[in-house]
């Protein structure tokens, strides 16, 4: 069983409650627009002060500079337990995928597709592709969103479950 904290569009801002809400997560996934490595360092330091050291995975977004691009790719494909995962910052959602995303979901047999960019929290299943889509909204202070959001969930074997939305 793997507990995941899913975050996006922080734009360099680390809400003081984020670490508390992801402290029990085994992995932190960021769907782009980190806003600099300072965000990663601050979250890592906060979690280490609580005796935690989760794996941090992510992709760079359209506002990220070379510091983030040196550590995180444009697209990320991996398996978490038995679930094939694909993360891309500008990726769209079922019925309105960004160019090339639908084809990659099909080719890679993706079961969980994660994107950011829109600042709109969205969790929906694509019946056509047999793939769950998640966008955690935005946890930063840049953009038009009024509520900062992250998602926590569990992957247990091939089961994606216990999904919770945390609002700030």
N, C-alpha and C positions, 0 to 999 in steps of 0.2 A: 504494500500500500504506500503510495506516494502522495503527500499533501503539497499542493501547489498554490502559490500566491501569484496572481496575474495582474500586471500593472501596465499602463501605457500613458504616453503623452504627459510626462512629468515636467518637461521643459525646464529642468534644473531645480525644480521645487520638490523638497521632501517634506510632506506633511508630518508633523511630529507624532501622529498616531499610527503611521504606516508600519513602522517596525513592530509595534505592539500587536497589530493585526496579522502580521505574517511570521511572527516569531516561532510558531509551531509548524511552519511549512518546511518541507524538505528541499523544495526548489522554489526559486523566484524567477518568473518569466516576465520579460519586459518586451512589449510589442512596438517599441520604437519611440523616437523623440524623447530620448533621455534628457538631453540638454547639457550634456557634459559628464565626464567621468567623476566629477565631484559628487554627483547624485549617487552613483554606485558606491563610491568610497564612504559616503555618509551613511547609507543604509547598511553596508557591510559592518562599519564600525559600531553602529547602534545595535545590530544583532549580535556581534561578538561580545559587546558589553553585557548581553543577556545570556552569554554562554552558548550561542547558536552560530552555526556556520553553514547556511544552506548553499546549494549550488545556484549560481545566477546565470541564466541564459537570456539571450535577447537578440534583437535585430536593430540595425540603425534605421532612423527615420529621416524624413526630408529636412529637418532642422539640425540634425546632428553633424558635428564636425569630424575632423580627422582623428581626434582622440577616441571617439566612440567607434568610428569606422575601423580603427586599428584593432579593436577588441571584439566587435560584433559584426556579423555579415548582413547583407541585404535580405537574404532568405535563409531560413534555418529549417532543416529537415532532420528529425531524430525520432527515436522511439522512447516513450516513457512506459515502462513495463511492456504491455502488449499493444499499446496504442501508438499508431503512426501520427506524428505531429508535424505540422507545417506552420511556420510563423513568417509573416511578411507585413511590414508596417502599412503600406497602401495596398490593401488587398480586396476591398469591397466585401460583399456578403452574398448569400444565396440569391440568385436571380440578378445580381448586379456586381459580379466579380470584376476586378481590375483585369486588364488584358493579360492573358496567359495563365492566370491563376486557376481557372477551371481545369485547363489541360494538365497543369502540374498536380492538382488534387487527384485527378484520374490516374495519371502516370505513376504517382508515388503511392497510390492507394491510401491516401490520407483519411484518417478517421476523426481528426481534430484540427481544424484550421483556425488560426488566430490572427487577427489584424488589429490595427489601431487607427490612427489618423483622423477619424471622423469626430472624435470626442463624444460619440454616442454609444452608450452601453447597449450591447445587443448580444443575445444568446439565442440562436435559432438552429434548427436542424434542417439540413438540405436532404430531402427525401430522394431527390434524383441522384445525387452523388453518394448518399449514405454517409454523410459527414456532418459533424457538429461544428458550428461556427461560433466563436466567442470574440467579442470586442469588449474590453473592460472599461470603455469610456476613457475619461481623462482624470488623472490624479494630480495634475498640476494646476497652476493659477493662470496660465496663458490660455486664451481661447474664449469662446462664447458660452461654454457650459456653466451651469450654476452650481451643480453638485459634483464634487470629486468622488470618483468611484474606483474600486478595485474588485476583483473576484477571487474568492478562495474556492478550491474544489479538490476532489480526491480522484486519483486514478488507481484502481485496484484491479490488476490483471488487464482485461480488456473493457472494464467497466469505468465510465466517467460518472461520478456521483457526488452527492453532498455539496452541491453548488450553492455558494452564498455570495451575495452582493454586499459589499461594505461601502457605506456612504460617509463622506466627511463633510 
